[in-house]
Amino acid sequence: MKKKVFGMIAVMALAGALAVGCGGDDKKETEPATTTEKTTEKAETEKAAE
């Protein structure tokens, strides 16, 4: 009986973690940061070349 209860709790915890971990798509927040880094690197490279 204890094994069944523990097994069900474990399954529910793993299912909850899977739903939370795979639930969102935060690409909009990371794209501007990468663009800014590339622009900054390009500007620094151009300044160094002069």
Buried (B, 14 or more C-beta within 10 A) or exposed (E): EEEEEEEEEEEEEEEEEEEEEEEEEEEEEEEEEEEEEEEEEEEEEEEEEE
